[in-house]
Amino acid sequence: MENKTNSLKKTARLAGLIYLILIITGVYSIIYVSSKIIVQGDVLSTAVNILANEFLFRTGIVNDIISNTVWIFLALTLYRLFKHINKQQSKLLLALVIVQIPAVFFMEAFNITSLMLLKGELLETFELSQRQDLAMLFLKMNDYGVLVLETFWGLWLLPFGLLVNKSGFIPRIFGVLLIIAGIAYIIDSFTGLLFPGFSAWINQPTLLIVAIGEISITLWFLIKGVKNPVASTK
């Protein structure tokens, strides 16, 4: 039992470390890069910001690639941690992460294309205003792709939260917070798709709820790891 506890604790702390990297890369992309580049409703200002901060824009693309690669390793580590609790739910958690990854890499191509258009490396015979409009089209396609993927950002947290609740070696409050965060993500996604005018009202509370859920479980993994694991397999 002691060996099992030590093994689970190491796996949990590894998950916490990977989760921390995922959170840091997410903050860099969503909060820092976006705030420096995107001006909502202003095509010209956004185009100027991309060209003036090309390297920053490119780091955002690379950061997203790294972030989603890290996410795969997190999902695999969580699968190892919880598979003896409920193998089917652990597989579902893993599947809901992996299914998103190809779409993410495809969407990053939209960002590269928008940069090439703004720099005049594509469609050189088009007017500047036309290239700007096309560039913003690709950026907008990426934005709506993110809205769709946000549903899956929420869905994967649901089996994660349920597994935490069932584990017996992680306080159930963290599972509840993860489930609430997952539901918040899904509500934010559907609001953006169905009622875009209300999206701004939902987005900030969603980020706060998600931050509480994901940061709390990350800190628990890093500091405590696990406690009194149960041996049952389902």
C-alpha positions as CSV (number, residue, x, y, z in Angstrom):
1,M,0.0,0.0,0.0
2,E,2.8,2.4,0.8
3,N,4.5,1.8,-2.5
4,K,1.2,2.4,-4.3
5,T,0.7,5.7,-2.3
6,N,4.2,6.8,-3.3
7,S,3.6,5.9,-6.9
8,L,0.3,7.8,-7.0
9,K,1.9,10.8,-5.2
10,K,4.7,11.0,-7.8
11,T,2.2,10.7,-10.7
12,A,0.0,13.4,-9.1
13,R,2.9,15.8,-8.6
14,L,4.0,15.2,-12.2
15,A,0.4,16.0,-13.3
16,G,0.6,19.2,-11.2
17,L,3.9,20.3,-12.8
18,I,2.5,19.7,-16.3
19,Y,-0.8,21.4,-15.4
20,L,1.2,24.4,-14.2
21,I,3.1,24.7,-17.5
22,L,-0.3,24.4,-19.3
23,I,-1.7,27.2,-17.2
24,I,1.3,29.5,-17.8
25,T,1.2,29.0,-21.6
26,G,-2.6,29.6,-21.6
27,V,-2.2,32.9,-19.7
28,Y,0.5,34.0,-22.1
29,S,-1.6,33.3,-25.1
30,I,-5.1,34.3,-24.0
31,I,-4.3,37.3,-21.7
32,Y,-0.9,38.7,-22.8
33,V,-0.6,38.1,-26.6
34,S,-4.3,38.8,-27.3
35,S,-4.3,42.0,-25.3
36,K,-1.3,43.3,-27.3
37,I,-2.6,42.3,-30.7
38,I,-6.4,42.1,-31.0
39,V,-8.5,45.3,-31.0
40,Q,-12.1,44.1,-31.0
41,G,-14.1,45.6,-33.9
42,D,-11.2,47.5,-35.3
43,V,-9.7,45.7,-38.4
44,L,-7.1,48.4,-39.1
45,S,-5.7,48.7,-35.6
46,T,-5.5,44.9,-35.3
47,A,-3.6,44.7,-38.6
48,V,-1.2,47.4,-37.5
49,N,-0.6,45.6,-34.2
50,I,0.2,42.3,-35.9
51,L,2.7,44.0,-38.2
52,A,4.2,46.1,-35.4
53,N,4.5,43.0,-33.1
54,E,5.2,40.3,-35.6
55,F,7.6,38.4,-33.4
56,L,5.1,38.5,-30.5
57,F,2.4,37.3,-32.8
58,R,4.6,34.4,-33.9
59,T,5.5,33.5,-30.3
60,G,1.7,33.2,-29.7
61,I,1.5,30.6,-32.4
62,V,4.4,28.7,-31.2
63,N,3.1,29.0,-27.6
64,D,-0.2,27.4,-28.7
65,I,1.5,24.5,-30.3
66,I,3.6,23.9,-27.2
67,S,0.5,24.4,-24.9
68,N,-1.5,21.8,-26.7
69,T,1.4,19.3,-26.8
70,V,1.7,19.7,-23.1
71,W,-2.0,19.2,-22.7
72,I,-1.7,15.7,-24.3
73,F,1.0,14.8,-21.8
74,L,-1.2,16.1,-19.0
75,A,-4.1,13.9,-20.2
76,L,-1.9,10.9,-20.4
77,T,-0.6,11.5,-16.9
78,L,-4.1,11.9,-15.5
79,Y,-5.1,8.7,-17.2
80,R,-2.3,6.9,-15.3
81,L,-3.5,8.5,-12.1
82,F,-7.1,7.6,-12.4
83,K,-7.4,4.5,-14.5
84,H,-7.7,2.3,-11.4
85,I,-10.6,4.4,-10.2
86,N,-12.7,4.2,-13.4
87,K,-11.0,3.1,-16.6
88,Q,-13.9,4.2,-18.9
89,Q,-14.1,7.7,-17.5
90,S,-10.3,8.0,-17.7
91,K,-10.4,7.0,-21.4
92,L,-13.2,9.5,-22.0
93,L,-11.0,12.2,-20.4
94,L,-8.1,11.3,-22.6
95,A,-10.3,11.1,-25.7
96,L,-11.9,14.5,-25.1
97,V,-8.4,16.1,-25.1
98,I,-6.9,14.2,-28.0
99,V,-9.8,14.8,-30.4
100,Q,-9.2,18.6,-30.2
101,I,-5.5,18.6,-31.1
102,P,-5.7,18.3,-34.9
103,A,-8.2,21.2,-35.0
104,V,-5.9,23.4,-33.0
105,F,-2.9,22.9,-35.2
106,F,-5.1,23.5,-38.3
107,M,-6.3,26.7,-36.8
108,E,-2.8,28.0,-36.2
109,A,-2.4,27.8,-40.0
110,F,-5.1,30.5,-40.2
111,N,-3.0,32.8,-38.0
112,I,0.1,32.2,-40.2
113,T,-2.0,32.9,-43.3
114,S,-3.3,36.2,-41.9
115,L,0.2,37.4,-41.1
116,M,1.4,36.5,-44.7
117,L,-1.6,38.4,-46.1
118,L,-0.8,41.5,-44.1
119,K,2.8,41.4,-45.1
120,G,1.9,41.1,-48.8
121,E,3.5,37.7,-49.2
122,L,0.2,36.3,-50.5
123,L,-2.2,37.8,-53.1
124,E,0.2,40.6,-54.0
125,T,-2.1,41.9,-56.7
126,F,-4.9,42.6,-54.2
127,E,-5.4,46.0,-52.7
128,L,-4.1,46.5,-49.1
129,S,-7.6,46.9,-47.8
130,Q,-8.6,43.6,-49.4
131,R,-5.7,41.8,-47.9
132,Q,-6.5,43.2,-44.5
133,D,-10.1,42.1,-44.8
134,L,-9.0,38.6,-45.8
135,A,-6.5,38.5,-43.0
136,M,-9.2,39.4,-40.5
137,L,-11.4,36.8,-42.0
138,F,-8.8,34.1,-41.2
139,L,-8.4,35.6,-37.7
140,K,-12.2,35.5,-37.2
141,M,-12.4,31.9,-38.4
142,N,-9.8,31.1,-35.7
143,D,-11.9,33.0,-33.1
144,Y,-15.0,30.9,-33.9
145,G,-12.9,27.8,-34.0
146,V,-11.8,28.6,-30.4
147,L,-15.5,29.1,-29.4
148,V,-16.3,25.6,-30.7
149,L,-13.3,24.1,-29.0
150,E,-14.3,25.8,-25.8
151,T,-17.1,23.3,-25.5
152,F,-14.5,20.5,-25.4
153,W,-12.4,22.5,-22.9
154,G,-15.4,22.2,-20.7
155,L,-16.3,18.6,-21.5
156,W,-13.0,17.1,-20.6
157,L,-13.2,18.7,-17.1
158,L,-16.5,16.8,-16.4
159,P,-15.0,13.3,-16.3
160,F,-11.9,14.8,-14.6
161,G,-14.1,16.2,-11.9
162,L,-16.0,12.9,-11.5
163,L,-12.8,11.0,-11.2
164,V,-11.5,13.3,-8.5
165,N,-14.8,12.8,-6.6
166,K,-14.5,9.1,-6.8
167,S,-10.8,8.8,-6.1
168,G,-10.8,8.9,-2.4
169,F,-7.3,10.4,-2.4
170,I,-8.2,13.9,-3.5
171,P,-10.7,16.1,-1.6
172,R,-14.1,16.1,-3.3
173,I,-14.3,19.9,-3.3
174,F,-11.7,20.0,-6.1
175,G,-13.9,17.6,-8.2
176,V,-16.9,19.9,-7.7
177,L,-14.9,23.0,-8.7
178,L,-13.7,21.2,-11.9
179,I,-17.2,20.2,-12.8
180,I,-18.4,23.8,-12.3
181,A,-15.5,25.1,-14.4
182,G,-16.4,22.6,-17.2
183,I,-20.1,23.7,-17.2
184,A,-19.0,27.4,-17.2
185,Y,-16.8,26.7,-20.3
186,I,-19.7,25.1,-22.1
187,I,-22.1,27.9,-21.2
188,D,-19.5,30.5,-22.5
189,S,-19.1,28.6,-25.7
190,F,-22.8,28.3,-26.5
191,T,-23.4,31.9,-25.5
192,G,-20.7,33.1,-27.9
193,L,-22.2,30.9,-30.7
194,L,-25.9,31.6,-30.1
195,F,-26.0,35.1,-28.5
196,P,-22.7,36.8,-29.4
197,G,-24.0,40.1,-28.1
198,F,-24.0,38.7,-24.5
199,S,-20.6,37.0,-24.8
200,A,-18.7,39.9,-23.1
201,W,-20.9,39.5,-20.0
202,I,-20.2,35.8,-19.7
203,N,-16.5,35.7,-20.6
204,Q,-14.9,37.3,-17.6
205,P,-16.9,35.3,-15.0
206,T,-16.1,32.1,-16.9
207,L,-12.3,32.9,-16.7
208,L,-12.6,33.4,-13.0
209,I,-14.5,30.2,-12.4
210,V,-12.2,28.2,-14.5
211,A,-9.1,29.7,-12.9
212,I,-10.4,28.8,-9.4
213,G,-11.1,25.2,-10.5
214,E,-7.9,24.5,-12.4
215,I,-5.4,26.4,-10.3
216,S,-6.7,24.8,-7.1
217,I,-6.3,21.2,-8.4
218,T,-2.9,22.2,-9.7
219,L,-1.7,23.5,-6.4
220,W,-3.1,20.4,-4.6
221,F,-1.2,18.1,-7.0
222,L,2.0,20.0,-6.5
223,I,1.8,20.5,-2.7
224,K,0.0,17.5,-1.4
225,G,-0.1,14.9,-4.2
226,V,-2.6,12.3,-2.9
227,K,-3.9,11.0,0.4
228,N,-5.1,7.5,1.5
229,P,-5.6,6.0,-2.0
230,V,-8.4,3.5,-2.5
231,A,-7.5,0.2,-4.2
232,S,-10.8,-0.6,-6.0
233,T,-11.0,-0.8,-9.7
234,K,-14.1,-0.2,-11.8
